[in-house]
Protein backbone atom coordinates (compact mmCIF):
# COMPACT_ATOMS: atom_id res chain seq x y z
CA UNK A 1 0.00 0.00 0.00
CA UNK A 2 1.34 3.44 -0.95
CA UNK A 3 2.00 5.92 1.82
CA UNK A 4 -0.48 8.76 2.05
CA UNK A 5 2.20 10.85 3.72
CA UNK A 6 4.69 13.03 1.93
CA UNK A 7 8.14 12.37 3.38
CA UNK A 8 11.20 14.16 2.10
CA UNK A 9 14.70 15.20 3.15
CA UNK A 10 16.01 18.71 2.59
CA UNK A 11 19.53 20.08 2.78
CA UNK A 12 20.38 23.06 4.98
CA UNK A 13 19.49 25.40 2.11
CA UNK A 14 16.14 23.61 1.56
CA UNK A 15 17.18 21.60 -1.51
CA UNK A 16 15.43 18.26 -2.00
CA UNK A 17 17.82 15.38 -1.22
CA UNK A 18 15.30 12.52 -1.21
CA UNK A 19 11.56 12.17 -1.63
CA UNK A 20 8.97 9.41 -1.27
CA UNK A 21 6.17 8.60 -3.75
CA UNK A 22 3.61 10.26 -1.45
CA UNK A 23 5.40 13.62 -1.79
CA UNK A 24 5.66 13.24 -5.55
CA UNK A 25 1.90 12.58 -5.73
CA UNK A 26 1.14 15.52 -3.45
CA UNK A 27 3.40 17.82 -5.49
CA UNK A 28 2.31 16.46 -8.89
CA UNK A 29 5.94 16.15 -9.97
CA UNK A 30 8.39 13.47 -11.06
CA UNK A 31 11.45 12.57 -8.98
CA UNK A 32 13.80 13.93 -11.68
CA UNK A 33 12.08 17.33 -11.48
CA UNK A 34 12.64 17.78 -7.74
CA UNK A 35 15.96 16.23 -6.69
CA UNK A 36 18.59 18.89 -6.06
CA UNK A 37 16.20 21.80 -6.47
CA UNK A 38 15.23 24.20 -3.69
CA UNK A 39 11.70 24.18 -2.33
CA UNK A 40 11.20 27.84 -3.29
CA UNK A 41 12.44 27.12 -6.81
CA UNK A 42 9.93 24.26 -7.10
CA UNK A 43 7.16 26.18 -5.37
CA UNK A 44 7.63 29.97 -5.63
CA UNK A 45 4.34 30.46 -3.76
CA UNK A 46 6.09 28.99 -0.68
CA UNK A 47 8.25 32.11 -0.24
CA UNK A 48 7.42 33.94 2.96
CA UNK A 49 4.90 31.35 4.17
CA UNK A 50 4.57 29.83 7.61
CA UNK A 51 6.04 26.61 6.19
CA UNK A 52 9.22 28.28 4.93
CA UNK A 53 9.68 30.20 8.18
CA UNK A 54 9.15 27.03 10.26
CA UNK A 55 11.65 25.06 8.15
CA UNK A 56 14.30 27.77 8.51
CA UNK A 57 13.61 28.07 12.25
CA UNK A 58 13.87 24.29 12.80
CA UNK A 59 17.19 24.21 10.96
CA UNK A 60 18.56 27.16 12.92
CA UNK A 61 17.36 26.02 16.36
CA UNK A 62 17.86 22.29 15.67
CA UNK A 63 14.47 21.69 17.34
CA UNK A 64 11.68 19.57 15.86
CA UNK A 65 8.35 21.23 15.16
CA UNK A 66 4.82 20.12 14.33
CA UNK A 67 2.07 22.43 13.14
CA UNK A 68 -1.10 22.57 11.06
CA UNK A 69 -1.58 24.93 8.13
CA UNK A 70 -3.50 25.27 4.88
CA UNK A 71 -1.55 23.79 1.97
CA UNK A 72 -0.94 26.25 -0.86
CA UNK A 73 -0.82 23.24 -3.23
CA UNK A 74 -3.84 21.27 -2.07
CA UNK A 75 -6.00 24.04 -0.60
CA UNK A 76 -6.59 21.67 2.31
CA UNK A 77 -5.44 21.53 5.91
CA UNK A 78 -2.21 19.61 6.46
CA UNK A 79 -0.05 18.59 9.39
CA UNK A 80 3.66 19.28 8.95
CA UNK A 81 6.34 17.60 11.07
CA UNK A 82 9.91 18.92 10.89
CA UNK A 83 12.87 16.93 12.21
CA UNK A 84 16.29 18.61 12.01
CA UNK A 85 19.15 16.21 11.32
CA UNK A 86 22.87 16.73 10.80
CA UNK A 87 22.38 16.49 7.04
CA UNK A 88 19.39 18.87 6.93
CA UNK A 89 15.70 18.50 7.62
CA UNK A 90 13.29 15.58 7.38
CA UNK A 91 9.77 16.72 6.56
CA UNK A 92 6.58 14.68 6.90
CA UNK A 93 3.28 16.07 5.63
CA UNK A 94 -0.16 14.52 5.85
CA UNK A 95 -3.55 15.77 4.85
CA UNK A 96 -5.91 16.31 7.78
CA UNK A 97 -9.31 14.72 7.25
CA UNK A 98 -12.08 17.28 7.21
N, C-alpha and C positions, 0 to 999 in steps of 0.2 A: 504494500500500500504506500502511495506517495505521501510525503509529509505535507501537511497543510501549513506548515511554518516556513517562513523565509529565514534561512540561516546563512550568514556570510561573514567573512573575515576582512577587515580593512586594515591598511597600513596606518602609520601615524599621521600621514597626510590625507587620509580618507580615500585611498585608492583600493579598489577591489582586488584582494589576493585570492580568495576562493569563494565559491557560491554554491548553494544547493539547488536542486530543481524547483523547490518551492519558491525561492527568491526569483528565479528566472521566470516562472509562471506569473508571479505577482507583478514583476516589472515588465513582462511582455517582451523580453529580450533574449537573445541567444548568448551562451557562455562566451563566445568569441568577441561579442560586442562589449562585454563588461570587464573582463579581466584586464587589470592594469590601468583602468580609467578611474578618475576620481568621481565620487558620488555627485558633486555639483556639475561635473562635465556631463555625466549621464542624465542628471535630473536638475537642470538649471532652476526649476521652481523650488528646489530644496534650499537655495541660498537664503540665509537669514531666518530660517524656520526654527521652531522649538527643537526639531530633530537634529539639525546641524549643531545648534548650540549645546544640546545635551551630549552629542558625540564628542565635541571638542572639550567640553568640561570633564567628561569621564576620562578622556585621554590625559588631560592635564592633571587631574586630581588622583588618577589611578584608583577611582572608586566606582563600583558597579552602580547602575541606575536602572530603574524600571518606571515607566510612565505610560499613560494612555494619551492618544492624540488622534485627530482626524487625518487620515492618509490623503496626501495631495494627489496620489495616483489612483486610489480606489474610491475616494470620497466616502469612506467608511471609517468607523472607529477601529483603531488598532492598539495592541499592546506592544511596546518596544522594550526589550531587555538589552542592556549594554554591559559587556564584561571586558574591562581593560586587561590586556595581556602584554607580555614583554614585546611581542611582535606587532602589536596594534590593538585592534578592538574587535571582539566577536559580537555580532548583532543578531538577535532573534526577534522576529516580528510575527505576530499572529493577529488575524482578524478577530474582533470581538463580536460575538453573536448579538444581534439586536432583538 
